[in-house]
Amino acid sequence: MRIIKIGLACGLCLFVTSWAYAGGAVTRVKQQKQMMMQQKMMQEAAIKRRKMEQIAGQKAVMQQQARPAASEEVQQIVNLDQLLQTFEESSRAWPLIIDMEAKEAVVQAHIARFRQQNVLIRKSPGHYAQMVDTMAAQTPEMLRQPFLQILQVVAVTEYDFDNGQDKDALARKVLSPQAFRQNKERLGLSY
């Protein structure tokens, strides 16, 4: 019986040892799986980072390639002499000018041309730029005319076209009788 007890004890010992060993093996397998998962996540993160760097690099290259084209375009738009030249035949480019300062520069250049002809326009270029915007939105076909004519009509309707002639007479030449009457009312002048 003693041999059986020893055998049983040894068997139990072997069972516990093998169970512990098996438990350790299971733990090691779990640890290996966790390590593999962590490595996989790290690899995926590295791949994402590389893709993001590639995308950022491509964007930078595209921006650098776009800069010369954009700067050339801006140079064409910003060159006031070229812009003014387009207004000699028609004013169709007016709505394409986004910057109000550029519109004011166009108006100022035309006011200066009138000044050379001894015609004074006293209101600000900003005032006329806004008026031309408003009028062009209501009557886009007016932009078929050269800008000098448009500014003259607008200044006459504002009673700000001082060429030595009677302002009412000038307004009557430019406006229909009904428009003349409405314009006088708009300005608060007696009819």
ROSE-4610 file (N, C-alpha, C; in Angstrom, 1 decimal, always signed):
// ROSE-4610
residu = [M/M/M/R/R/R/I/I/I/I/I/I/K/K/K/I/I/I/G/G/G/L/L/L/A/A/A/C/C/C/G/G/G/L/L/L/C/C/C/L/L/L/F/F/F/V/V/V/T/T/T/S/S/S/W/W/W/A/A/A/Y/Y/Y/A/A/A/G/G/G/G/G/G/A/A/A/V/V/V/T/T/T/R/R/R/V/V/V/K/K/K/Q/Q/Q/Q/Q/Q/K/K/K/Q/Q/Q/M/M/M/M/M/M/M/M/M/Q/Q/Q/Q/Q/Q/K/K/K/M/M/M/M/M/M/Q/Q/Q/E/E/E/A/A/A/A/A/A/I/I/I/K/K/K/R/R/R/R/R/R/K/K/K/M/M/M/E/E/E/Q/Q/Q/I/I/I/A/A/A/G/G/G/Q/Q/Q/K/K/K/A/A/A/V/V/V/M/M/M/Q/Q/Q/Q/Q/Q/Q/Q/Q/A/A/A/R/R/R/P/P/P/A/A/A/A/A/A/S/S/S/E/E/E/E/E/E/V/V/V/Q/Q/Q/Q/Q/Q/I/I/I/V/V/V/N/N/N/L/L/L/D/D/D/Q/Q/Q/L/L/L/L/L/L/Q/Q/Q/T/T/T/F/F/F/E/E/E/E/E/E/S/S/S/S/S/S/R/R/R/A/A/A/W/W/W/P/P/P/L/L/L/I/I/I/I/I/I/D/D/D/M/M/M/E/E/E/A/A/A/K/K/K/E/E/E/A/A/A/V/V/V/V/V/V/Q/Q/Q/A/A/A/H/H/H/I/I/I/A/A/A/R/R/R/F/F/F/R/R/R/Q/Q/Q/Q/Q/Q/N/N/N/V/V/V/L/L/L/I/I/I/R/R/R/K/K/K/S/S/S/P/P/P/G/G/G/H/H/H/Y/Y/Y/A/A/A/Q/Q/Q/M/M/M/V/V/V/D/D/D/T/T/T/M/M/M/A/A/A/A/A/A/Q/Q/Q/T/T/T/P/P/P/E/E/E/M/M/M/L/L/L/R/R/R/Q/Q/Q/P/P/P/F/F/F/L/L/L/Q/Q/Q/I/I/I/L/L/L/Q/Q/Q/V/V/V/V/V/V/A/A/A/V/V/V/T/T/T/E/E/E/Y/Y/Y/D/D/D/F/F/F/D/D/D/N/N/N/G/G/G/Q/Q/Q/D/D/D/K/K/K/D/D/D/A/A/A/L/L/L/A/A/A/R/R/R/K/K/K/V/V/V/L/L/L/S/S/S/P/P/P/Q/Q/Q/A/A/A/F/F/F/R/R/R/Q/Q/Q/N/N/N/K/K/K/E/E/E/R/R/R/L/L/L/G/G/G/L/L/L/S/S/S/Y/Y/Y]
num = [1/1/1/2/2/2/3/3/3/4/4/4/5/5/5/6/6/6/7/7/7/8/8/8/9/9/9/10/10/10/11/11/11/12/12/12/13/13/13/14/14/14/15/15/15/16/16/16/17/17/17/18/18/18/19/19/19/20/20/20/21/21/21/22/22/22/23/23/23/24/24/24/25/25/25/26/26/26/27/27/27/28/28/28/29/29/29/30/30/30/31/31/31/32/32/32/33/33/33/34/34/34/35/35/35/36/36/36/37/37/37/38/38/38/39/39/39/40/40/40/41/41/41/42/42/42/43/43/43/44/44/44/45/45/45/46/46/46/47/47/47/48/48/48/49/49/49/50/50/50/51/51/51/52/52/52/53/53/53/54/54/54/55/55/55/56/56/56/57/57/57/58/58/58/59/59/59/60/60/60/61/61/61/62/62/62/63/63/63/64/64/64/65/65/65/66/66/66/67/67/67/68/68/68/69/69/69/70/70/70/71/71/71/72/72/72/73/73/73/74/74/74/75/75/75/76/76/76/77/77/77/78/78/78/79/79/79/80/80/80/81/81/81/82/82/82/83/83/83/84/84/84/85/85/85/86/86/86/87/87/87/88/88/88/89/89/89/90/90/90/91/91/91/92/92/92/93/93/93/94/94/94/95/95/95/96/96/96/97/97/97/98/98/98/99/99/99/100/100/100/101/101/101/102/102/102/103/103/103/104/104/104/105/105/105/106/106/106/107/107/107/108/108/108/109/109/109/110/110/110/111/111/111/112/112/112/113/113/113/114/114/114/115/115/115/116/116/116/117/117/117/118/118/118/119/119/119/120/120/120/121/121/121/122/122/122/123/123/123/124/124/124/125/125/125/126/126/126/127/127/127/128/128/128/129/129/129/130/130/130/131/131/131/132/132/132/133/133/133/134/134/134/135/135/135/136/136/136/137/137/137/138/138/138/139/139/139/140/140/140/141/141/141/142/142/142/143/143/143/144/144/144/145/145/145/146/146/146/147/147/147/148/148/148/149/149/149/150/150/150/151/151/151/152/152/152/153/153/153/154/154/154/155/155/155/156/156/156/157/157/157/158/158/158/159/159/159/160/160/160/161/161/161/162/162/162/163/163/163/164/164/164/165/165/165/166/166/166/167/167/167/168/168/168/169/169/169/170/170/170/171/171/171/172/172/172/173/173/173/174/174/174/175/175/175/176/176/176/177/177/177/178/178/178/179/179/179/180/180/180/181/181/181/182/182/182/183/183/183/184/184/184/185/185/185/186/186/186/187/187/187/188/188/188/189/189/189/190/190/190/191/191/191]
x = [+0.8/+0.0/+0.9/+1.9/+2.8/+3.3/+3.5/+4.0/+2.9/+1.7/+0.6/+0.4/+0.6/+0.5/+1.7/+2.8/+4.0/+3.7/+3.2/+2.9/+1.8/+0.8/-0.3/+0.2/+1.1/+1.7/+2.5/+3.3/+4.1/+3.3/+2.2/+1.3/+0.6/+0.2/-0.4/+0.6/+1.8/+2.9/+3.1/+3.2/+3.4/+2.2/+1.0/-0.2/-0.2/+0.1/+0.2/+1.3/+2.5/+3.6/+3.2/+2.6/+2.3/+1.2/+0.3/-0.8/-0.2/+0.7/+1.4/+2.2/+2.8/+3.6/+2.7/+1.5/+0.6/+0.0/-0.3/-0.8/+0.3/+1.5/+2.6/+2.7/+2.5/+2.5/+1.4/+0.2/-0.9/-0.6/+0.0/+0.3/+1.3/+2.3/+3.3/+2.7/+1.7/+1.1/+0.3/-0.4/-1.1/-0.2/+0.9/+1.9/+2.4/+2.7/+3.2/+2.2/+0.9/-0.2/-0.3/-0.2/-0.2/+0.9/+2.1/+3.3/+3.1/+2.5/+2.3/+1.3/+0.2/-0.8/-0.2/+0.7/+1.3/+2.2/+3.0/+3.9/+3.0/+1.9/+1.1/+0.5/+0.1/-0.4/+0.7/+1.9/+3.0/+3.3/+3.3/+3.5/+2.4/+1.2/+0.1/+0.2/+0.6/+0.8/+1.9/+3.0/+4.1/+3.7/+2.9/+2.4/+1.5/+0.7/-0.2/+0.6/+1.7/+2.5/+3.3/+3.8/+4.4/+3.5/+2.2/+1.3/+1.0/+0.8/+0.5/+1.7/+2.9/+4.1/+4.2/+3.8/+3.8/+2.7/+1.6/+0.5/+0.9/+1.5/+2.0/+3.1/+4.0/+5.0/+4.4/+3.4/+2.7/+2.0/+1.4/+0.7/+1.7/+2.9/+3.9/+4.4/+4.6/+5.1/+4.0/+2.8/+1.7/+1.6/+1.7/+1.7/+2.8/+4.0/+5.2/+5.0/+4.4/+4.2/+3.1/+2.1/+1.0/+1.4/+2.4/+2.8/+3.3/+4.1/+4.5/+3.4/+2.5/+1.3/+0.4/+0.2/-0.7/+0.0/+1.3/+2.0/+1.9/+2.1/+2.0/+0.6/-0.4/-1.8/-2.0/-1.5/-1.7/-1.0/+0.2/+0.9/+0.1/-0.6/-1.4/-2.6/-3.2/-4.4/-4.0/-2.9/-2.5/-1.9/-1.4/-0.8/-1.9/-1.9/-2.9/-3.0/-1.9/-1.9/-2.6/-2.3/-3.0/-4.5/-4.8/-6.2/-7.0/-6.3/-7.0/-7.1/-6.2/-6.3/-7.5/-7.9/-9.1/-10.4/-10.3/-11.5/-11.7/-10.8/-10.9/-12.0/-12.3/-13.3/-14.6/-14.5/-15.7/-15.2/-16.3/-16.0/-16.4/-16.4/-16.8/-15.9/-14.7/-13.7/-14.1/-14.9/-15.3/-15.7/-16.7/-17.1/-16.0/-15.0/-13.9/-12.9/-13.0/-12.1/-12.7/-12.0/-12.6/-12.3/-11.1/-10.6/-11.1/-11.8/-12.4/-11.3/-10.1/-9.0/-8.6/-8.6/-8.3/-9.4/-10.6/-11.7/-11.6/-11.2/-11.0/-9.9/-8.8/-7.7/-8.1/-9.0/-9.5/-10.3/-11.2/-12.0/-11.1/-10.1/-9.2/-8.4/-8.0/-7.3/-8.2/-9.5/-10.4/-10.8/-10.8/-11.1/-9.9/-8.7/-7.5/-7.5/-8.1/-8.2/-9.2/-10.3/-11.2/-10.6/-9.8/-9.1/-8.2/-7.6/-6.7/-7.6/-8.8/-9.8/-10.5/-10.0/-10.6/-12.0/-12.2/-13.5/-13.2/-13.9/-13.7/-14.8/-14.3/-15.2/-14.7/-15.6/-15.2/-15.4/-16.4/-16.7/-15.6/-15.5/-14.4/-14.4/-13.3/-13.3/-14.1/-14.0/-14.8/-16.3/-16.7/-18.2/-18.6/-17.8/-18.1/-17.9/-16.9/-16.8/-18.0/-18.5/-19.7/-20.9/-21.0/-22.2/-22.1/-20.9/-20.8/-21.2/-20.7/-21.1/-22.6/-23.3/-24.7/-25.4/-25.0/-25.7/-25.4/-24.2/-23.9/-24.7/-24.9/-25.7/-27.2/-27.7/-29.0/-29.1/-28.1/-28.1/-26.7/-26.5/-25.2/-24.8/-25.7/-25.4/-24.7/-24.7/-24.0/-22.5/-22.1/-20.6/-20.1/-20.9/-20.5/-19.7/-20.0/-19.4/-18.0/-17.2/-15.9/-16.1/-15.2/-15.4/-15.5/-14.8/-14.8/-16.3/-17.0/-18.4/-19.3/-19.0/-19.8/-19.6/-18.3/-18.0/-18.7/-18.6/-19.2/-20.7/-21.4/-22.9/-23.2/-22.4/-22.6/-22.4/-21.3/-20.9/-22.0/-22.5/-23.6/-24.8/-25.2/-26.4/-26.2/-24.9/-24.6/-24.4/-24.6/-24.4/-22.9/-22.0/-20.6/-19.7/-20.3/-19.5/-19.4/-18.3/-18.2/-17.3/-17.9/-17.2/-17.6/-18.2/-18.6/-20.0/-20.7/-22.0/-23.0/-24.3/-25.3/-25.6/-25.6/-25.7/-27.1/-28.1/-29.4/-29.4/-28.8/-28.8/-28.0/-26.9/-26.2/-27.0/-27.7/-28.5/-29.6/-30.2/-31.3/-30.8/-29.5/-28.9/-28.7/-28.4/-28.0/-29.2/-30.2/-31.3/-32.6/-33.5/-34.8/-35.5/-36.6/-37.4/-37.8/-38.3/-38.7/-37.5/-36.4/-35.2/-34.6/-34.7/-34.2/-35.0/-36.3/-37.2/-36.9/-36.7/-36.4/-35.0/-34.1/-32.8/-32.8/-33.5/-33.6/-34.2/-35.2/-35.9/-34.9/-34.1/-33.1/-32.1/-31.7/-30.7/-31.3/-32.6/-33.3/-33.3/-33.2/-33.2/-34.6/-35.0/-36.4/-36.4/-37.6/-37.8/-38.4]
y = [-1.1/+0.0/+1.2/+1.1/+2.2/+2.5/+1.5/+1.7/+2.4/+2.0/+2.6/+4.1/+4.3/+5.7/+6.5/+6.0/+6.7/+6.9/+5.8/+5.9/+6.9/+6.9/+7.8/+9.3/+9.4/+10.7/+11.2/+10.3/+10.6/+11.0/+10.2/+10.5/+11.8/+12.1/+13.4/+14.5/+14.3/+15.2/+15.5/+14.4/+14.5/+15.2/+14.9/+15.6/+17.1/+17.5/+18.9/+19.6/+18.9/+19.4/+19.6/+18.6/+18.7/+19.7/+19.8/+20.8/+22.2/+22.4/+23.7/+24.0/+22.9/+23.1/+23.5/+22.8/+23.1/+24.5/+24.8/+26.2/+27.2/+26.9/+27.8/+27.9/+26.8/+26.7/+27.6/+27.5/+28.2/+29.7/+30.1/+31.4/+31.9/+31.1/+31.5/+31.7/+30.8/+31.0/+32.3/+32.6/+33.8/+35.0/+34.9/+36.0/+36.2/+35.1/+35.1/+35.8/+35.4/+36.0/+37.5/+37.9/+39.3/+40.0/+39.5/+40.1/+40.2/+39.1/+39.2/+40.2/+40.4/+41.4/+42.8/+43.0/+44.3/+44.6/+43.6/+43.8/+44.1/+43.4/+43.7/+45.1/+45.5/+46.9/+47.9/+47.6/+48.6/+48.6/+47.5/+47.5/+48.3/+48.1/+48.8/+50.3/+50.7/+52.1/+52.7/+51.9/+52.3/+52.5/+51.6/+51.7/+52.9/+53.2/+54.4/+55.6/+55.6/+56.8/+57.0/+56.0/+56.1/+56.6/+56.1/+56.6/+58.0/+58.5/+59.9/+60.7/+60.2/+61.0/+61.1/+60.0/+60.0/+61.0/+61.0/+61.9/+63.4/+63.6/+65.0/+65.4/+64.5/+64.8/+65.1/+64.3/+64.5/+65.9/+66.2/+67.5/+68.7/+68.5/+69.5/+69.7/+68.6/+68.7/+69.4/+69.0/+69.6/+71.1/+71.5/+72.9/+73.7/+73.1/+73.7/+73.9/+72.8/+72.9/+73.9/+74.1/+75.0/+76.4/+76.7/+78.0/+78.8/+78.3/+79.1/+79.5/+78.5/+78.8/+79.8/+79.7/+80.7/+82.0/+82.1/+83.4/+84.0/+83.2/+83.8/+84.3/+83.6/+84.0/+85.3/+85.4/+86.6/+87.8/+87.5/+88.6/+89.1/+88.3/+88.7/+89.5/+89.1/+89.8/+91.1/+91.1/+92.2/+93.4/+93.0/+94.1/+95.0/+96.2/+97.2/+97.7/+97.9/+98.3/+97.4/+96.1/+95.1/+95.0/+95.2/+95.2/+96.4/+97.5/+98.7/+98.6/+98.0/+97.8/+97.1/+96.1/+95.3/+96.1/+97.2/+98.0/+99.1/+99.1/+100.1/+99.7/+98.4/+98.0/+97.6/+96.9/+96.5/+96.4/+96.3/+96.1/+94.7/+93.8/+92.4/+91.8/+92.3/+91.8/+92.2/+93.2/+93.8/+92.8/+91.9/+90.9/+89.9/+89.8/+88.8/+89.4/+90.7/+91.3/+91.0/+90.3/+89.9/+90.9/+91.4/+92.4/+93.8/+94.3/+95.7/+96.7/+96.5/+97.5/+97.5/+96.4/+96.4/+97.1/+96.9/+97.7/+99.2/+99.6/+101.0/+101.5/+100.7/+101.2/+101.4/+100.6/+100.7/+102.0/+102.3/+103.5/+104.7/+104.6/+105.8/+106.1/+105.1/+105.3/+106.0/+105.7/+106.3/+107.7/+108.0/+109.3/+110.2/+109.6/+110.4/+110.8/+109.9/+110.2/+111.3/+111.3/+112.4/+113.7/+113.7/+114.8/+115.4/+114.6/+115.1/+115.8/+115.5/+116.2/+117.3/+117.7/+118.8/+118.5/+117.3/+116.8/+116.4/+116.9/+116.5/+115.6/+114.5/+113.6/+113.5/+114.0/+114.2/+113.0/+112.2/+111.1/+110.0/+109.2/+108.3/+107.1/+106.6/+105.4/+104.2/+104.1/+103.0/+103.2/+104.4/+104.7/+104.2/+104.6/+104.2/+102.7/+102.1/+100.7/+99.9/+100.4/+99.7/+100.0/+101.2/+101.5/+100.7/+100.6/+99.8/+98.3/+97.8/+96.4/+96.3/+97.2/+97.2/+97.3/+98.2/+98.4/+97.2/+96.7/+95.5/+94.3/+94.2/+93.0/+93.2/+94.4/+94.6/+94.6/+95.1/+95.3/+94.8/+93.5/+93.0/+93.5/+93.7/+94.1/+95.5/+96.3/+97.5/+97.3/+96.1/+95.9/+95.6/+95.7/+95.6/+96.9/+98.0/+99.3/+99.4/+100.3/+100.7/+101.2/+101.0/+101.4/+103.0/+103.7/+105.1/+105.7/+105.0/+105.4/+105.1/+103.9/+103.5/+104.5/+104.8/+105.7/+107.1/+107.5/+108.8/+108.8/+107.8/+107.7/+107.6/+106.8/+106.7/+108.1/+108.7/+110.0/+111.1/+111.0/+112.0/+111.7/+110.5/+110.2/+110.6/+110.6/+111.1/+112.6/+113.3/+114.7/+115.1/+114.2/+114.3/+114.4/+114.6/+114.7/+116.2/+116.9/+118.3/+118.7/+118.9/+119.3/+120.8/+121.5/+122.9/+123.0/+121.9/+122.0/+121.8/+122.2/+122.0/+120.5/+120.2/+118.8/+118.2/+119.0/+118.5/+118.2/+119.1/+118.9/+117.6/+117.4/+116.2/+114.9/+115.0/+113.8/+113.5/+114.6/+114.4/+113.8/+114.1/+113.5/+112.0/+111.6/+110.2/+109.4/+109.9/+109.2/+109.4/+108.4/+108.6/+109.6/+110.2/+111.1/+110.5/+109.2/+108.5/+108.3/+107.8/+107.5/+108.8/+109.9/+111.2/+111.6/+111.5/+111.8/+110.9/+109.6/+108.7/+109.0/+109.3/+109.7/+110.9/+111.9/+113.1/+112.8/+112.0/+111.6/+110.8/+109.9/+109.1/+110.0/+111.0/+112.0/+113.0/+113.0/+114.0/+115.4/+115.5/+116.8/+117.1/+118.3/+118.6/+118.5/+118.1/+117.9/+119.1]
z = [+0.0/+0.0/+0.0/+0.7/+0.7/-0.7/-1.5/-2.9/-3.7/-3.4/-4.1/-3.7/-2.4/-1.9/-2.6/-2.6/-3.2/-4.7/-5.3/-6.7/-7.0/-6.1/-6.2/-6.0/-5.0/-4.7/-5.8/-6.4/-7.5/-8.7/-8.9/-10.0/-9.9/-8.6/-8.3/-8.5/-8.1/-8.3/-9.8/-10.5/-12.0/-12.6/-12.1/-12.7/-12.4/-11.1/-10.8/-11.6/-11.7/-12.4/-13.9/-14.4/-15.8/-16.0/-15.1/-15.1/-15.0/-14.1/-14.0/-15.2/-15.8/-17.0/-18.1/-18.2/-19.2/-19.0/-17.8/-17.5/-17.9/-17.6/-18.1/-19.6/-20.2/-21.7/-22.2/-21.6/-22.1/-21.9/-20.7/-20.4/-21.5/-21.8/-22.7/-24.1/-24.5/-25.8/-25.8/-24.7/-24.6/-24.7/-24.0/-24.1/-25.5/-26.2/-27.6/-28.5/-28.3/-29.1/-28.8/-27.6/-27.3/-27.9/-27.8/-28.4/-30.0/-30.6/-32.0/-32.4/-31.5/-31.8/-31.6/-30.6/-30.4/-31.6/-32.1/-33.2/-34.5/-34.6/-35.8/-35.7/-34.5/-34.4/-34.6/-34.2/-34.4/-35.9/-36.6/-38.0/-38.8/-38.4/-39.0/-38.8/-37.5/-37.2/-38.1/-38.2/-39.0/-40.5/-41.0/-42.4/-42.6/-41.6/-41.7/-41.6/-40.8/-40.6/-42.0/-42.6/-43.9/-45.0/-45.0/-45.9/-45.7/-44.5/-44.2/-44.6/-44.4/-44.8/-46.3/-47.0/-48.5/-49.0/-48.4/-48.8/-48.5/-47.3/-47.0/-48.0/-48.4/-49.3/-50.7/-51.1/-52.4/-52.4/-51.3/-51.2/-51.3/-50.6/-50.7/-52.1/-52.8/-54.2/-55.0/-54.9/-55.6/-55.4/-54.1/-53.8/-54.4/-54.4/-55.0/-56.5/-57.1/-58.5/-58.8/-57.9/-58.2/-57.9/-57.1/-56.7/-57.9/-58.8/-59.9/-60.8/-61.0/-61.9/-61.2/-60.0/-59.3/-59.3/-59.0/-59.0/-60.4/-61.4/-62.8/-63.0/-62.6/-62.7/-62.0/-60.7/-59.9/-60.6/-61.2/-61.8/-63.0/-63.7/-64.8/-64.3/-63.3/-62.7/-62.1/-61.3/-60.6/-61.4/-62.6/-63.4/-63.8/-63.2/-63.4/-64.9/-65.5/-66.9/-67.8/-67.7/-68.5/-68.2/-66.9/-66.5/-67.1/-67.0/-67.5/-69.0/-69.7/-71.1/-71.5/-70.7/-71.0/-70.9/-70.1/-69.9/-71.0/-72.0/-73.1/-74.0/-74.2/-75.2/-74.5/-73.3/-72.6/-71.1/-70.3/-68.8/-68.3/-69.2/-68.9/-67.8/-67.6/-66.6/-65.2/-65.1/-63.8/-62.8/-63.1/-62.0/-61.7/-62.5/-62.3/-61.2/-61.0/-60.0/-58.6/-57.8/-56.5/-55.4/-55.5/-54.5/-54.7/-53.6/-53.7/-54.0/-53.4/-53.6/-55.1/-55.8/-57.2/-58.0/-57.6/-58.3/-58.0/-56.8/-56.5/-57.4/-57.6/-58.4/-59.8/-60.3/-61.7/-61.8/-60.8/-60.8/-60.6/-59.7/-59.5/-60.8/-61.6/-62.8/-63.8/-63.9/-64.8/-64.3/-63.0/-62.5/-62.9/-62.8/-63.2/-64.7/-65.5/-67.0/-67.2/-66.4/-66.6/-66.1/-65.0/-64.5/-65.6/-66.4/-67.5/-68.6/-68.6/-69.5/-68.9/-67.7/-66.9/-66.4/-66.1/-65.5/-64.0/-63.1/-61.7/-61.2/-60.6/-59.9/-58.5/-57.6/-56.2/-55.3/-55.5/-54.6/-54.8/-53.7/-53.6/-54.6/-55.0/-55.9/-55.3/-54.0/-53.3/-53.5/-53.4/-53.7/-55.1/-56.1/-57.4/-57.7/-57.1/-57.3/-56.7/-55.6/-55.1/-55.9/-56.5/-57.3/-58.6/-59.2/-60.4/-60.1/-59.0/-58.6/-58.5/-57.9/-57.7/-59.0/-59.8/-61.1/-62.1/-62.0/-62.9/-62.5/-61.2/-60.8/-61.3/-61.3/-61.8/-63.3/-64.0/-65.4/-66.0/-66.1/-66.5/-67.9/-68.8/-70.1/-70.2/-69.1/-69.1/-69.2/-68.8/-68.8/-70.2/-71.2/-72.6/-73.0/-72.3/-72.6/-72.0/-72.6/-71.9/-70.5/-69.6/-68.3/-68.1/-69.0/-68.9/-69.1/-70.0/-70.3/-69.1/-68.5/-67.3/-66.2/-65.9/-64.8/-65.1/-66.3/-66.7/-66.4/-66.8/-66.5/-65.0/-64.3/-62.9/-62.2/-62.6/-62.0/-62.3/-63.5/-63.9/-63.1/-62.9/-62.1/-60.6/-60.2/-58.8/-58.7/-59.8/-59.9/-59.4/-59.8/-59.4/-60.6/-61.8/-63.0/-63.4/-62.9/-63.0/-64.2/-65.4/-66.6/-67.0/-66.0/-66.3/-66.8/-67.2/-67.7/-66.6/-66.9/-65.9/-65.6/-64.3/-63.9/-64.3/-64.2/-64.6/-66.1/-66.9/-68.4/-68.7/-68.0/-68.2/-67.9/-66.7/-66.3/-67.3/-67.9/-68.8/-70.1/-70.5/-71.7/-71.5/-70.3/-70.0/-69.7/-69.0/-68.4/-69.2/-69.2/-69.7/-68.8/-69.2/-68.3/-67.0/-67.1/-65.8/-64.9/-65.5/-64.7/-64.2/-64.9/-64.4/-63.2/-63.2/-62.1/-60.9/-61.1/-60.0/-59.4/-60.3/-59.8/-58.9/-59.3/-58.5/-57.1/-57.1/-55.9/-55.0/-55.7/-54.9/-54.3/-54.9/-54.4/-53.5/-53.4/-52.5/-53.1/-54.4/-55.1/-55.6/-55.5/-56.0/-57.5/-58.0/-59.4/-60.0]
